[in-house]
């Protein structure tokens, strides 16, 4: 906890220095900063995300000068023949799942809170450029669910219940939401299969390499084919990150993001 607090303070100082370096030529400009999501407790098939509070930088009410609006969760799915029995932590673990998973993780590391110098502009674009898509919820607007009301709570991403669709749970409440894949991206529309069920199950259509991104872009653009196509195609995994987002009060408003926080890699359950 102390190390995390020190890293956050150092990050703020670093960004302030960069911002101040332009004052002489550009004049005094507004400085915006959203604190990172504090921590993730990762278990096998389940992650508990501790959310910021209204006292953290940028999360105050708009009336008091805050500019936070909601949290974003980004995901990408990977086909694999590996079936680990432990939490996926290391480069070796990720490569065993899918070499592209490890490549993506290393590329996105520079935008996460673990990298003190990582810049946060256009964070949504950075994830989309790696074919990470915005998570959705079945029958609910995720932007409205993950707004100010989840501050000072814990979010749970749960893939651990056998025979049930993975869910997002707001701890200490009766709120539970079924996770759903997205079906659009700015400049690219795709139609995930199976077309009648976009929940996070290991459907045969989802793990079909002929429908994944490298094969055809307008079907399962959120899925990566496996490293060794000659092996049996049995398993699928999803990697997730969470980011805080907001808007400044300027005209036009400026998009503001926290650094990203890695949530974890989860095995998709079998459909029942």
C-alpha positions, 0 to 999 in steps of 0.5 A: 500500500505504501509503495503504491501511494509513493508511486502515485505521488511520483507519477503526479510529480512527473506529469506536473513537471512535463506540464509545467515545461510548456508554460513559458511558451504556451501559457498556464494550462489546466492540468487534469489527473485521474488517480488509478484504480487502487488494486486488484486481488486476483484469484483463480477465475475471479478478480476483486477490484478495489475502486477509487473514492471520491477523495482521490484526485479527479473523482470529486463531484462536478460541482466541486471540480471533479471530472470523472464520469465512468470506468471502462473495461477492455477485453480480448479473447485468445484461442489456446490448447493450454489448460493451466491450473494456476493463476496466469502471472508470468511471461511464460504463463502467457506464452503458454496460453498464446504468444499474442497474449504476451505480446499484447501484455508487454505492449500495453504495460507502458500504459498501466499504473505499473509504469510510472512514466506511462502517459494516458492520452487517448487511452481508449484508442490505445486499446482499440489499436491492439484490438482490445474492445470495450466490455458490455453487459447483457441488458444494461448500459455499462457506462451507467453501471460503472459511474460514480455509484461504484466509487468506494466499492469493490467490483468482482469479475467472476468466471469461477462458477461452473455452468454459469455465465461470467458476471460483474458483481458490485460487492455489498449489493444485490447487483450482478450483471452478465458480461457480454462481448461488444459488436462494434468499433469506430471505423469497423463493425463486426458481428461476433458468433455465435450471433445469438449469444455474445456471453463469455462461453467457450462456444465452438463458433467463438474458437473457430480459427476461420472466424477469428481476426487474422482470418476474417475481420467482420466476424470475431474481430475480438478473438486471436487465433492460437499459436499452433493451429495444428493442435486441438482447439479446445480452450479460450481465454480473455484478458481484461484491463480497467481504466477511469474516464472523464471529461473536462469542463472546457469547450470542447471538452477534453477526454481524461483517462487514468492509467490502465490497471490489469485485471487478469486472464480468465478461462472461458467456461464451457456452455451448458 
